[in-house]
Amino acid sequence: EAGVAQSPRYKIIEKRQSVAFWCNPISGHATLYWYQQILGQGPKLLIQFQNNGVVDDSQLPKDRFSAERLKGVDSTLKIQPAKLEDSAVYLCASGGLAGGVETQYFGPGTRLLVL
Amino acid sequence: GESVGLHLPTLSVQEGDNSIINCAYSNSASDYFIWYKQESGKGPQFIIDIRSNMDKRQGQRVTVLLNKTVKHLSLQIAATQPGDSAVYFCAEMYSSASKIIFGSGTRLSIRP
């Protein structure tokens, strides 16, 4: 079974530029998550999708971050404009049921450096 | 507020010894707990989980213990190997919401 795919793996941009990340979840997984992981910290949920609908985006800085999952499969996360503090790894995860509880499977992440 | 924390940021163990990684959580309403392993340059990988109606669960070389009285979670790794070197995160979850809250992680390093 293929895992969660993310691209690009690395991105370096200057502050105030825009950037977009792409995620392709595990086939058949209805739930998709975007996390931000700052160096030395645990992942922090940005947004959760169920199919193409948003379940939770309470932690998403909506003035600069946006995400979509138009067809309920792959997803994009965009930052516009980027700030220095956005430097982090952006992880995508998809959820599948195992033993009655949804287990999240993570992709390798996109490492973003904002200069 | 909600928080999941770890007692130690780094842990160094001798190869072949057992490792114990501890975690404290603050929300007694959490009903599901997970340990993740994150190697450098990779996303977190599921290791083992435990529901709040259990106090112990064993996997292959790993055991998770849950003490709800003191809101404490631990991960025990038997016969630690070089491949166990990683950052380990505990996480709590509200299973009805599928929302995971991660702690800040413990880095496990193995001495030869």
Interface residues (C-beta under 8 A of the other chain):
Chain A: V4 T31 G40 Q41 G42 P43 K44 L45 Q48 V55 D56 L91 A93 G95 V101 E102 T103 Q104 Y105 F106 G107 P108 G109
Chain B: V4 Y32 G41 K42 G43 P44 Q45 F46 D49 R51 F89 A91 M93 S95 A97 S98 K99 I100 I101 F102 G103 S104 G105
